[in-house]
Amino acid sequence: MDFLKNDSLEVSIIDPVADQDRLGWRYCTGGYIWQVTDSKLGELMSGPVYPDVPGAYDGQGMPDSFFSIPLRDIGSTDSRGLIVGVGVCDLGTKEVLEFCNWQVEQTDNRICMTTTQAFGGYEFELERTVILSGRTVRSQTKINNRMAKALPISWFPHPFFPHPKGNELCKLNLPAELPEGRGYELADSGFICRKDWAPTEGYYAPLEFETGKGLVILQKHPLLGLVAGRCSYVPGLFPIWGNCNTFSWEPYFERTAARGQSLDWWIEYDF
């Protein structure tokens, strides 16, 4: 693990080489935040099987993912494809065939991981940076398309929070509606609430929400009371998910980078 630390928090970040046994095809292997630990209260993040040791698919902490749109040649019958931030994968077996290589630079309060990936006519540079400032953790991403072929990007953070005390989970700064079904409901307070305890496989619910401005999320937390999340982008899709061990929200960044175009965005968490 790599660590960012100050008097209040320690941020544990997966080393993409030394900790490769924790990595798979689902989460970006650079800038993967494994845990955030309060100097007085202990570990603040959870996971689908927490406190057990998770497999690569489940993960824990505050990972993020590009796996929704694997890159491959149009019309190709090859099962291989490139998952941004992971590497060349067998899309049938969900197996990583070749991990991407990261160049790592670290100072006291930030770590930056950079890689270049190429496959099927695509080539791009990806930069992932994690910054610790006081009690704020920022996960920052930049991607530069080197080729003429348009580069589709579908990325989302997947922070795993421990279940708060009571049923209130999170509240957004914009109007949102929940689909009908089990799992969640919207309280008069504006908080999304847990209706009942989710099974191991969890409850998934895509929110219908009003777009047009950046997203702020207030997340109930059993040790801190509240954690605030802020995005620099307007989400294109926004599902929530939770099981018996954890709750998460996934605001998607969805864009297309033209030749030579760079895209950058961030999400930050105030603990």
KAWONOR-V628448 format. One line per field, one symbol per residue. phi: phi as a letter, one per 30 degrees, with the letter a starting at -180 (. if undefined). psi: psi as a letter, one per 40 degrees, with the letter a starting at -180 (. if undefined). burial: # if it has 24 or more other C-alpha atoms within 12 Angstrom, else .. A space follows every 50 residues. Layout:
phi = ???
psi = ???
burial = ???
This chain:
phi = .cbcbbdcbbccbdddcdcdddcbddcedcidddabbddccjdccbaebe cdddddddiaibdbbcddbdcaddidcdddacceickdbdddchcdcadd ccccbbbdcabbbbbcbbahicaacbbbbcbcbicccccbbbbbddcddd cdbbbadbdccddddicdcbbcdbdbbcddkdjbacdddjddcddaddde diccbddcbdckbdcbbccdbdccibbccbcdbcdcbbccaabdcabbbb ddcbbbcdeidcbbaabbbcc
psi = iihhiaddihhhhhheddfdeeiaedihehfhhdihhhddeaheiaideh eihiidddaibgiiieedgihihheieheiihhhecahihedefhhdhii hhhhhhadeihhhhihihhfeihihhhhhhhhhbfhhhhhhhhhheidhh hhhhiiighhiihihaehcihieihiiiiiaidiihideeihihdihiad eihhhhihihieiihhhhhihddecihhhhieihidigiiiiaeeiiiig hhhhihhiheiihiiiiihh.
burial = .####...########...#.#################....######## .....#############.###.......############...##.### ##.#....###########..############.############..#. ##############..######...###....####....####...... .######.#....#########.#.######################### #####.#....##########
